[in-house]
Amino acid sequence: MKINNVCILGAGTLGTRIALQAALSGFQVAVYDINAEAFMASKKVMAKILRSLSLTDEIIEKIKFTTDPAEAVGDADIISESVTEELPLKRQVWAQFSALAPAKTIFTTNTSYLLPSMLVDSVDRPALFCAFHFHDVFYSKVVDIMPHPGTSEEVVTLLEDFGRALKQVPVIVRKENPGYVFNYMLMAVIGAAGKLRTKEIASIEDIDKSWMVNFHMPMGPFGILDSIGLDTAWHVTHNLEDAGSQAFAALLKTYIDAGKLGEKTGEGFYTYPAPAYKDPDFLI
Amino acid sequence: MKINNVCILGAGTLGTRIALQAALSGFQVAVYDINAEAFMASKKVMAKILRSLSLTDEIIEKIKFTTDPAEAVGDADIISESVTEELPLKRQVWAQFSALAPAKTIFTTNTSYLLPSMLVDSVDRPALFCAFHFHDVFYSKVVDIMPHPGTSEEVVTLLEDFGRALKQVPVIVRKENPGYVFNYMLMAVIGAAGKLRTKEIASIEDIDKSWMVNFHMPMGPFGILDSIGLDTAWHVTHNLEDAGSQAFAALLKTYIDAGKLGEKTGEGFYTYPAPAYKDPDFLI
């Protein structure tokens, strides 16, 4: 089977970026969203990304944006779903598109925290269903391929090739695992950083300095938390039962309750748009 | 108090690098080792580092190398101890130098895994004793300052300034913690990577790819393990009691038993000098 037609469900941050990369990679792309206003924002983001890549806007004209589910799915070879991260909503969307899509269409979910087996009984083709998870498409070019136990091996292979066609490095997650591969390791770092802070072993700044200087990276765990969003990190952390994670979740909660969710609210562990860790004098 | 005279105990990898950086930073430096042959190797390493920094060899002539403990310590303002990582040996060395050093001399240990409180009763000046831990001095320029409960606050401040004088970023570890700050977080990443592998969730290569691409880093956790040495990682991991760490320690042991300790033996998770992760085709 060859993939030509790609249908993206959800015109949010990731749906927009996947759609644009697919179009740039030569695929026919349709973007579906329940809300037509989302398309304006999506096109603006696409234009901005294209400018950053020194490319013209023309490619956007080749992408079909529609609120009509049947028109969106058309003769799609693959659907990539990036709707809001809520289990009942995703299940409803998959039931809807199971009824609309041709039998050949491969179904993929870009979920970050759910597992494909939580969604599989709402799709009519379990063997063609798989998690296919992007990071940010243009900077962190990894796509995680996480089958559920009933996904066919051919679909995994096909998604590897499709991931490469989208200029991503495919990473296969052989067994369902929360957070895939990178996010699982990242959460381990963040959990360790959280324990160093809640046990008052080191300051936020010293923890970040230590990571930045040793790994020659532009930010440390607390800077990364600010960019992820403290609310997102809290959702993951407060579900972990060990005492260390609970203490860290409690710390995150004090920031969240004060409206400090990170970069998106202008303040988290650092203040934005000029956080201390970007100051050349931070690393002394 | 002003630091002028620096005494380095142990002419191994770290002792050599600390001595060279101290000399380059304008301090008077004496290097002590029980074995005079170590000095030849130490000077060769210094010459190599100086070439890589486009500097001449002259500075090496200014460093005193001696197997005489009293001559080494002389009028030292500070001792930096980097002898073999064995508790009885370090205790013996500290007892010996407690008897030799002037009352003013600050005592620091570069231990990686021991805590200063494990050594403190072999020194005659607990308030002047502190862990002062370097990473590799020239590439990862962090120095961890980890006091034991009896270290004076003035010594901590003085070590911060001395660390900066050695062109390191000081990181203060307020309470004793195994692995300081960076190594504690690094071991969390490595532990998570180990679990992904032992649970057969992902391959070694995919785990490393995921880290490398997301963080734009030249190697992933298994590449890092090869550079640390699998034996060193095993020493840390097999002391952790959770089932995941035990499974990972068992995996490391199969490599160690096969003589695969990492880069230093030519093979670990990858083979050297041309490991797969350095191949441009690795990230596809």
Boltz contact constraints between the chains, C-beta under 6 A:
constraints:
  - contact:
      token1: [A, 135]
      token2: [B, 214]
      max_distance: 6.0
  - contact:
      token1: [A, 140]
      token2: [B, 214]
      max_distance: 6.0
  - contact:
      token1: [A, 141]
      token2: [B, 213]
      max_distance: 6.0
  - contact:
      token1: [A, 142]
      token2: [B, 210]
      max_distance: 6.0
  - contact:
      token1: [A, 142]
      token2: [B, 213]
      max_distance: 6.0
  - contact:
      token1: [A, 142]
      token2: [B, 214]
      max_distance: 6.0
  - contact:
      token1: [A, 169]
      token2: [B, 209]
      max_distance: 6.0
  - contact:
      token1: [A, 169]
      token2: [B, 213]
      max_distance: 6.0
  - contact:
      token1: [A, 169]
      token2: [B, 283]
      max_distance: 6.0
  - contact:
      token1: [A, 171]
      token2: [B, 206]
      max_distance: 6.0
  - contact:
      token1: [A, 171]
      token2: [B, 209]
      max_distance: 6.0
  - contact:
      token1: [A, 171]
      token2: [B, 210]
      max_distance: 6.0
  - contact:
      token1: [A, 172]
      token2: [B, 206]
      max_distance: 6.0
  - contact:
      token1: [A, 173]
      token2: [B, 201]
      max_distance: 6.0
  - contact:
      token1: [A, 173]
      token2: [B, 202]
      max_distance: 6.0
  - contact:
      token1: [A, 174]
      token2: [B, 200]
      max_distance: 6.0
  - contact:
      token1: [A, 174]
      token2: [B, 201]
      max_distance: 6.0
  - contact:
      token1: [A, 175]
      token2: [B, 201]
      max_distance: 6.0
  - contact:
      token1: [A, 177]
      token2: [B, 201]
      max_distance: 6.0
  - contact:
      token1: [A, 181]
      token2: [B, 202]
      max_distance: 6.0
  - contact:
      token1: [A, 181]
      token2: [B, 207]
      max_distance: 6.0
  - contact:
      token1: [A, 181]
      token2: [B, 210]
      max_distance: 6.0
  - contact:
      token1: [A, 182]
      token2: [B, 210]
      max_distance: 6.0
  - contact:
      token1: [A, 182]
      token2: [B, 214]
      max_distance: 6.0
  - contact:
      token1: [A, 184]
      token2: [B, 192]
      max_distance: 6.0
  - contact:
      token1: [A, 185]
      token2: [B, 189]
      max_distance: 6.0
  - contact:
      token1: [A, 185]
      token2: [B, 192]
      max_distance: 6.0
  - contact:
      token1: [A, 185]
      token2: [B, 193]
      max_distance: 6.0
  - contact:
      token1: [A, 188]
      token2: [B, 188]
      max_distance: 6.0
  - contact:
      token1: [A, 188]
      token2: [B, 189]
      max_distance: 6.0
  - contact:
      token1: [A, 188]
      token2: [B, 192]
      max_distance: 6.0
  - contact:
      token1: [A, 189]
      token2: [B, 185]
      max_distance: 6.0
  - contact:
      token1: [A, 189]
      token2: [B, 188]
      max_distance: 6.0
  - contact:
      token1: [A, 189]
      token2: [B, 189]
      max_distance: 6.0
  - contact:
      token1: [A, 192]
      token2: [B, 184]
      max_distance: 6.0
  - contact:
      token1: [A, 192]
      token2: [B, 185]
      max_distance: 6.0
  - contact:
      token1: [A, 192]
      token2: [B, 188]
      max_distance: 6.0
  - contact:
      token1: [A, 193]
      token2: [B, 185]
      max_distance: 6.0
  - contact:
      token1: [A, 200]
      token2: [B, 174]
      max_distance: 6.0
  - contact:
      token1: [A, 201]
      token2: [B, 173]
      max_distance: 6.0
  - contact:
      token1: [A, 201]
      token2: [B, 174]
      max_distance: 6.0
  - contact:
      token1: [A, 201]
      token2: [B, 175]
      max_distance: 6.0
  - contact:
      token1: [A, 201]
      token2: [B, 177]
      max_distance: 6.0
  - contact:
      token1: [A, 202]
      token2: [B, 173]
      max_distance: 6.0
  - contact:
      token1: [A, 202]
      token2: [B, 181]
      max_distance: 6.0
  - contact:
      token1: [A, 206]
      token2: [B, 171]
      max_distance: 6.0
  - contact:
      token1: [A, 206]
      token2: [B, 172]
      max_distance: 6.0
  - contact:
      token1: [A, 207]
      token2: [B, 181]
      max_distance: 6.0
  - contact:
      token1: [A, 209]
      token2: [B, 169]
      max_distance: 6.0
  - contact:
      token1: [A, 209]
      token2: [B, 171]
      max_distance: 6.0
  - contact:
      token1: [A, 210]
      token2: [B, 142]
      max_distance: 6.0
  - contact:
      token1: [A, 210]
      token2: [B, 171]
      max_distance: 6.0
  - contact:
      token1: [A, 210]
      token2: [B, 181]
      max_distance: 6.0
  - contact:
      token1: [A, 210]
      token2: [B, 182]
      max_distance: 6.0
  - contact:
      token1: [A, 213]
      token2: [B, 141]
      max_distance: 6.0
  - contact:
      token1: [A, 213]
      token2: [B, 142]
      max_distance: 6.0
  - contact:
      token1: [A, 213]
      token2: [B, 169]
      max_distance: 6.0
  - contact:
      token1: [A, 214]
      token2: [B, 135]
      max_distance: 6.0
  - contact:
      token1: [A, 214]
      token2: [B, 140]
      max_distance: 6.0
  - contact:
      token1: [A, 214]
      token2: [B, 142]
      max_distance: 6.0
  - contact:
      token1: [A, 214]
      token2: [B, 182]
      max_distance: 6.0
  - contact:
      token1: [A, 283]
      token2: [B, 169]
      max_distance: 6.0
